Amino acid sequence: MQTELTAEAIYKQEFKTALRGYSQEEVDQFLDVVIRDYEKMAKEIDRLQTENDSLRRESSPAAEPVKPAQPVASNYDMLRRISNLEKAVFGKQVGPSE
């Protein structure tokens, strides 16, 4: 996005005076506010573009997903292992007490 005006262009702009023109002091004060807003807007745009670029680099498909050091077991796998251990320790008699 390219704007026609920059803070510097606004600052350097001069207007001709006329017999019944605007108060030059009021115009200058208003332009000072406009310049500050342009500068803030330009800084915010730069910040957002930098953040956007950073986020795009982080989410690029070239980056390998982080793999866990050990395989993650589901609850079902855990219960099955516990059941197998109980059978190995107590034999096939494991079950609800009768």
N, C-alpha and C positions, 0 to 999 in steps of 0.2 A: 504494500500500500504506500503510495507516494503522495504526499500532500503538496499543495502549491505554496503554502507558507511555512516558514520556519520561524523560530523565536528570533533569530538574528534579522530576518527579513522584516518582521513586524517592528523590531526595534529601530531599524534604519529607515523605515518608511517616513516620508515627510509629506505634509499636506500644505497646499497653498492657503494663504489667509485671505479672507474676504471681508468686506465691510461688515456684514452681519453674519459672520461665521460662528463656529462653535468655539467655546473656551479652550484654548490650546492646552491649558493646565489639566482640565477635565479629560480631554482626549488622551493626553499623555498618561494620566493615572489609569484610565481604562485600559489602554494598550499595555501598561505594565502588568495588569491582572491577566490579560490575554496571554502575554509572554510567559508568565509563571505557569499558567495552565498548559500551554504547549510544551513547556519543558517537562512538567510532571507527566504529561501524556506520553511524550517520547521516551522517558525513562521507564515508564510502566510497560510500554510496548516492547522495549529492549529486554526488560526482565522476563516478560511472558514468553518472548521468542526464545530466550535462553532456556527457560524452564521447559518449554515445549520440545526443543531440540534434545534436551537431556532425557526427557521422558520417552521420546521416540527411540533414542539410542538404547535405553534400558529394555524396551519392549520389542526390539528388533528380532526377527526370526533367526538371525545368525547366532545369537546368544544361546548357548546350551542351557537347558533347564538344569537346575541343581538337583542331583540325585541324592537320596538319603544314603548315609553310610551303611546302614543295615536295612534289609527288607522289612517292610512294615507288615505285621501280621494282623489279620482281621480278628474280630471276636470269635468267629466260627473256628478259625484255625487254632486259637488259644484254647477254646473248649475241647476241641478234638485232641490236642496234645495232652491236656490235663486228663482227659478220659483215658487215653492210651497209657499214661503214667500210672493212673490208678489201677488199671488192669494189670500192668506189669508188676506193681507192688502188691496188690491185694488179690490178684487173680480175677477170674471171670465172675466172682461173687458180688461185685460192686453193683449196687442198685438200691432202690428204696428198701428200708428195713421192713421186714414182714413180721 
